[in-house]
């Protein structure tokens, strides 16, 4: 398969990465080369194989249903560049 | 003045000949003298002195010390350290000061080990040369014009230069073993799930694994025993008791069957590397091991499978960096959308952005089956190959990396050439197996690593084989000229 600039823009949009117009072509050829590497997967015989998502095929363990975390909201909010009154601040969404 | 083994330092401390504070000061001095390597992102002298003083006070009060009490070391800057900046090699986390400690950090602190700082690494552990760090490349102590390997390049260089006797690392596709090979130290990647990922900044969660780089297998065993074990805060932590590997390092190798995978000795392997690895295998044979020719027929598919699965998981894991809750926030945003996309474009380096884009593509509508799902089936194929091989042999051996350390800048512009450096290591992560890179001597003055791979949870068998080899050889004691 081959990538065009529109496809690169679409992927960058999905990934929430700003891409300048003058970066598009180098990014496109870069990604194209990496995607070519994946053509190798088509050569593998994977008939009747179940996808392996996790090395040990183990079930996730469940914790007892008891509260074990303490309220650390002040500590965590302090990590943000902008917060106020217990909330994170972002640019205005609704005009 | 280089760092001695953990056992030797512990003996000095136990005999009262040295204090933890003195060992910490020595390590801090060595770090300062070795600053040109750029192996550290941050030195935490105050934290090291406070921790060392506390250990000395405990010892004076008669507390029973662990083998790691008072031993200086360094953490890869991927492990969250409460109150100490943790950057993960990224501009994104330049000012991130975690409010909690990683499980590995907690475990080593409670064992009394004294961290002197945070080591340099490829950004978000994505790289095989440490050149992808936002804090500059790291030089290989054996030849400062060459890379130390990556992503745990700072940890490998710091141990090789004798700054610290051990350092923590993480291994998602070879990030402990390949730098260990390039720097001539021993690097242990445990079984997936053996060591908690809690507080270890995520790259690819089904592959990420915490481990250790040290001079010897015996030192790796000491640290592994301290950090391994179940942790309810990591949902993939394995709920089975970790065995004390250090106590199992005196087993004879007679009859141990070591599979030599012919695929690991392909045409891409540098001649000197192949020679050194065969010499190490001959030594293991002399110690009683039986070498068995085996095939891992799908080994050549591992790179493609890995470079689909790891970026796919990364694209999801790194979605959390949005400029809102923590990490870099752009000053240019006029909308919420721009806040996300500009913060991420400014905060992430080019290789991280490349992998996020590749992963996003592999997971996107229309391509999921052809890439991600197929890569997971190839992952099964690779795991099945290992399982079949381990029905015949006890360990599998080969070169850790196909070449010795390459030159700084040599592959920096070519992502595919860089990915190829991981050809012998990524399959192990796909299958979740433990592996170790052990020094096997020098080729043209540069270190070569022998990789030993074990079945899941057989760290003790693998560490014992490495230890027996190190009892019979001195390759692991070779040091770069100061």
Interface residues (C-beta under 8 A of the other chain):
Chain A: X8 X11 X12 X14 X15 X16 X17 X18 X19 X27 X30 X31 X33 X34 X35 X37 X38 X39 X40 X41 X42 X43 X44 X45 X46 X49 X50 X51 X52 X53 X54 X55 X56 X58 X60 X61 X63 X72 X75 X76 X78 X79 X80 X81 X82 X88 X90 X91 X93
Chain B: X96 X97 X99 X192 X193 X206 X232 X235 X236 X237 X238 X239 X298 X300 X301 X303 X304 X305 X307 X308 X315 X319 X322 X323 X324 X325 X326 X329 X333 X334 X335 X336 X337 X338 X339 X340 X341 X342 X344 X345 X348 X353 X354 X356 X357 X358 X360 X361 X362 X364 X370 X371 X373 X374 X375 X376 X377 X378 X379 X380 X381 X383 X384 X415 X416 X419 X430 X431 X432 X433 X456
